[in-house]
């Protein structure tokens, strides 16, 4: 088995073939980042029928070539940049760094079965991650436009506008205002532009939610059956979790989301403290679900929270326990959805043949 490491850049990629048995390089190739040169890369790689690809940062600069290789049925693993850096530090060469050495380091990490992780073809989770990122950007742009409009209205009239400002409210406030100075006329014109921006962003946000809902329906997830989980949070959970089966257990997933407390044990002391690690956006999503469930008197989350309070936990500790419980529940739901979808694919294929 030959391992081909790739050091990707925006305009060029460098590939180095490594024989892990002899621990020696058997070839190297530098190509342009283009489909034409991807084909040249494959022609070069056919010299080794038994091969595996190790791409440094396959989720970043190596994303396109990694997905292209996957489409051809190649086996591809992702190598973190930190892993290749460690290999360079431990190898001979006095800390030298170039594209060929980086590609060989990526192949070495894969050969040692180190921090390499399999690269999978893009799925519905990737679509949801893109849609969620787009919705967040639109929401941030709307907040910025609202803040700018508030500032303009505060300068135009005493007391400004109501706190919960919308495009319709701002239009109504401006309808009876008559500017007295040239500067106020500029402010009014800018305020009207901001109102138009807010209306456009509101329409785009509504369309974004509709797109997210359509993809969730296509996915068939049952996350939305959980109290506190709507389309936005379901998209974030699926998009940032990716493939649930990549986590060995629900404890592994809880650690990934930062909802698993960290044990601090020494001599007679044994306690747990709040984790600041993990995916903070996933942690925030689970926190939101927990807060919603605590406010719902008849929810299962509220019952679990009350149980922890009865055990003598503080409200904050009980909420942390609920978040840990929700991480377990959400992972199991996503895992069950994944297993159900993989069973349906062969059945569908059988009906079409």
C-alpha positions in Angstrom: 0.0 0.0 0.0 1.4 3.3 -1.1 0.3 6.5 0.7 0.2 9.7 -1.3 0.4 12.8 0.8 -0.9 16.1 -0.6 0.1 19.6 0.5 -2.6 21.8 -0.9 -2.5 25.5 -1.7 -4.9 27.8 -3.4 -3.2 27.6 -6.8 -1.0 24.6 -6.6 -0.9 21.1 -4.9 2.2 19.0 -4.2 1.8 15.2 -4.0 4.5 12.9 -2.5 4.2 9.1 -2.6 5.5 7.3 0.4 6.3 3.6 0.9 5.4 3.0 4.5 7.3 -0.3 4.7 10.6 1.1 3.4 9.8 4.5 4.9 11.0 6.2 1.8 9.6 8.5 -0.9 9.0 6.9 -4.2 7.8 9.9 -6.2 6.6 13.5 -6.1 4.5 15.7 -8.4 3.5 19.3 -8.4 0.3 20.3 -10.2 -1.9 23.3 -10.7 -5.2 23.5 -8.8 -7.3 22.6 -11.8 -9.4 19.7 -13.0 -7.1 19.2 -15.9 -4.1 18.7 -13.6 -6.2 16.6 -11.2 -6.5 14.1 -14.1 -2.7 14.3 -14.6 -2.3 13.5 -10.8 -4.5 10.4 -11.2 -2.5 9.3 -14.2 0.7 9.6 -12.2 -0.9 7.8 -9.2 -2.0 4.8 -11.2 1.6 3.6 -11.0 0.6 2.3 -7.5 -2.7 0.4 -7.8 -2.8 -0.1 -4.0 -2.9 3.5 -2.8 -4.4 5.8 -0.2 -4.5 9.6 -0.2 -3.6 11.7 2.8 -4.5 15.4 2.4 -3.4 18.0 4.8 -6.4 20.2 5.8 -8.9 18.4 3.6 -11.7 20.5 5.0 -9.9 23.7 3.9 -7.6 24.3 1.0 -7.7 20.6 0.2 -11.5 20.4 0.1 -12.0 20.4 -3.7 -9.3 17.9 -4.6 -10.5 15.6 -1.7 -14.1 15.6 -2.9 -12.9 15.1 -6.5 -10.9 12.0 -5.4 -13.8 10.6 -3.4 -16.1 10.9 -6.5 -13.6 8.6 -8.3 -13.9 6.0 -5.5 -10.5 6.8 -3.9 -9.8 6.4 -0.2 -9.0 9.7 1.3 -8.0 10.7 4.9 -7.7 14.2 6.4 -4.5 15.2 8.1 -4.5 18.2 10.5 -1.8 20.7 10.0 -0.8 20.3 13.7 0.0 16.6 13.0 2.3 17.4 10.0 4.0 20.0 12.1 4.9 17.4 14.8 6.3 15.1 12.1 8.5 17.8 10.8 9.8 18.6 14.3 10.7 14.9 14.9 12.2 14.2 11.5 15.7 14.9 10.2 16.3 18.1 8.2 16.8 20.8 10.8 13.2 22.0 10.7 13.2 22.6 7.0 9.8 23.2 5.4 8.6 23.0 1.8 5.7 21.6 -0.1 7.3 18.3 -0.8 8.3 17.8 2.9 4.7 18.8 4.0 3.2 16.3 1.6 5.5 13.6 2.9 4.7 14.5 6.5 1.0 14.1 5.7 1.6 10.7 4.3 3.7 9.7 7.3 0.9 10.6 9.7 -1.5 8.4 7.7 1.1 5.6 7.7 1.5 5.8 11.5 -2.3 5.7 11.9 -2.1 8.9 13.9 -4.5 11.8 13.7 -5.8 10.9 10.3 -9.6 10.9 9.9 -11.6 9.5 6.9 -12.9 12.1 4.5 -16.6 11.5 3.5 -18.5 12.6 0.6 -20.6 15.7 1.2 -24.1 15.0 2.6 -27.3 16.8 3.8 -25.4 17.9 6.9 -23.0 19.9 4.7 -26.0 21.6 3.0 -27.5 22.4 6.4 -24.1 23.8 7.6 -24.0 26.1 4.6 -27.6 27.3 5.0 -27.1 27.9 8.8 -24.0 30.0 8.1 -25.9 32.0 5.5 -28.8 32.5 8.0 -26.4 33.7 10.7 -24.7 36.2 8.3 -28.2 37.5 7.2 -29.2 37.8 10.9 -26.0 39.7 11.8 -26.5 42.1 8.8 -30.1 42.7 9.9 -29.0 43.5 13.5 -26.4 45.9 12.2 -28.9 47.6 9.9 -31.4 47.9 12.9 -28.7 49.5 15.1 -27.8 52.0 12.4 -31.4 52.9 12.0 -31.8 53.3 15.7 -28.9 55.7 15.7 -30.3 57.8 12.9 -33.8 58.0 14.4 -32.3 59.0 17.8 -30.6 61.9 16.1 -33.7 62.9 14.1 -36.2 63.0 17.0 -36.3 63.1 20.7 -36.5 59.7 22.3 -35.7 57.9 19.1 -37.7 54.9 18.0 -39.2 52.0 20.0 -36.8 49.3 21.1 -38.4 46.5 19.1 -37.9 48.3 15.8 -39.2 46.8 12.5 -39.2 48.2 9.0 -43.0 48.9 9.3 -42.6 50.7 12.6 -39.7 52.8 11.3 -41.6 53.8 8.2 -44.6 54.9 10.3 -42.3 57.0 12.6 -40.7 58.7 9.6 -44.0 59.3 7.8 -44.9 62.3 9.9 -41.4 63.7 10.3 -40.3 66.9 8.4 -36.6 67.5 8.3 -35.6 71.1 9.1 -31.9 71.1 8.0 -29.9 69.8 5.2 -28.2 67.3 7.5 -31.5 66.0 8.7 -32.6 65.5 5.1 -29.4 63.3 4.7 -30.3 61.4 7.9 -33.9 60.8 6.6 -32.5 59.5 3.2 -30.1 57.2 5.0 -32.9 56.0 7.3 -35.1 55.1 4.3 -32.2 53.2 2.8 -31.8 51.2 6.1 -35.5 50.5 6.1 -35.2 49.1 2.5 -32.2 47.0 3.6 -34.2 45.6 6.6 -37.1 44.7 4.4 -34.8 42.9 1.9 -33.0 41.1 4.8 -36.4 40.0 6.3 -37.4 38.5 3.0 -34.0 36.7 2.7 -34.2 35.4 6.2 -37.7 34.0 5.5 -36.4 32.4 2.3 -33.5 31.0 4.3 -35.7 29.4 6.9 -37.9 27.9 4.1 -34.8 26.4 2.5 -33.6 25.0 5.8 -37.0 23.5 6.5 -37.1 21.9 3.0 -33.7 20.3 3.5 -34.7 19.0 7.0 -37.9 17.5 5.5 -35.8 15.8 2.8 -33.4 14.5 5.5 -36.3 13.1 7.5 -34.8 14.0 10.9 -36.8 13.6 14.1 -34.8 16.2 16.0 -37.8 18.7 15.7 -39.9 16.3 17.8 -37.7 17.3 20.8 -39.0 20.2 22.8 -37.2 23.4 22.0 -35.7 22.3 18.7 -37.0 24.2 15.7 -35.7 24.3 12.1 -32.8 26.7 13.0 -31.4 24.6 15.9 -32.0 21.3 14.1 -30.0 22.6 11.1 -27.2 23.8 13.4 -27.1 20.5 15.3 -27.0 18.4 12.1 -24.7 20.7 10.2 -22.0 21.0 13.0 -22.3 17.3 14.1 -21.9 15.9 10.6 -22.0 12.1 10.7 -23.2 11.0 14.2 -21.6 7.6 13.8 -18.1 9.2 13.7 -18.4 9.5 17.5 -17.7 6.3 19.3 -20.3 6.9 22.0 -22.6 9.5 23.5 -19.9 10.4 26.0 -17.6 11.2 23.1 -20.2 13.4 21.6 -20.9 15.2 24.9 -17.1 15.9 25.1 -17.2 17.2 21.6 -20.0 19.6 22.4 -18.4 20.7 25.7 -21.4 19.5 27.7 -19.4 16.8 29.6 -18.0 18.2 32.9 -14.3 17.9 33.5 -13.3 15.8 36.5 -10.8 17.3 38.9 -9.6 14.6 41.3 -6.6 14.6 43.6 -6.1 12.7 46.9 -9.4 13.0 48.8 -10.8 15.7 46.4 -13.1 14.6 43.6 -15.2 17.2 41.8 -16.3 18.3 38.4 -16.1 21.7 36.8 -17.6 23.3 33.7 -15.9 22.5 30.4 -14.8 25.4 28.3 -13.8 23.1 25.4 -15.7 21.6 22.5 -17.7 23.1 19.7 -19.1 26.3 21.3 -21.8 26.7 18.7 -23.1 23.2 19.4 -22.8 24.0 23.1 -24.8 27.2 22.6 -27.5 25.3 20.7 -27.9 22.7 23.4 -27.9 25.5 26.0 -30.8 27.2 24.2 -32.8 23.9 24.1 -32.2 23.4 27.8 -33.4 26.9 28.7 -36.5 26.5 26.6 -37.3 23.1 28.2 -36.8 24.5 31.7 -39.3 27.2 31.0 -41.9 24.6 29.7 -43.6 23.2 32.8 -44.8 20.0 31.2 -41.6 19.1 29.3 -39.4 16.1 30.0 -36.5 18.5 30.4 -38.2 20.4 33.1 -39.0 17.1 34.9 -35.3 16.1 34.7 -34.3 19.5 35.9 -36.6 19.3 38.9 -35.2 15.8 39.8 -31.7 17.3 39.9 -32.9 20.2 42.1 -34.6 17.6 44.5 -31.2 15.8 44.7 -29.7 19.0 46.1 -28.1 20.5 43.1 -28.0 24.2 42.5 -30.1 25.6 39.6 -26.9 26.2 37.6 -25.6 22.6 38.3 -29.0 21.2 37.4 -29.0 23.1 34.1 -25.6 21.7 33.3 -26.9 18.2 34.1 -29.8 18.8 31.7 -27.4 19.9 28.9 -25.4 16.7 29.4 -28.6 14.7 29.3 -29.7 16.5 26.1 -26.4 15.8 24.4 -27.0 12.1 25.0 -30.6 12.3 23.7 -29.8 14.4 20.6 -26.9 12.2 19.6 -29.1 9.1 19.8 -31.8 10.7 17.7 -29.3 11.7 15.0 -27.7 8.3 15.1 -31.1 6.6 14.7 -31.9 8.9 11.8 -28.6 8.0 10.1 -29.2 4.2 10.6 -32.7 4.5 9.2 -31.5 6.5 6.1 -28.7 3.9 5.4 -31.3 1.1 5.5 -33.6 3.0 3.1 -30.9 3.5 0.5 -30.3 -0.2 -0.3 -34.1 -0.8 -0.3 -34.6 2.0 -2.8 -31.8 0.7 -4.9 -33.4 -2.8 -4.9 -36.7 -1.4 -6.1 -35.0 0.5 -9.0 -33.0 -2.6 -10.3 
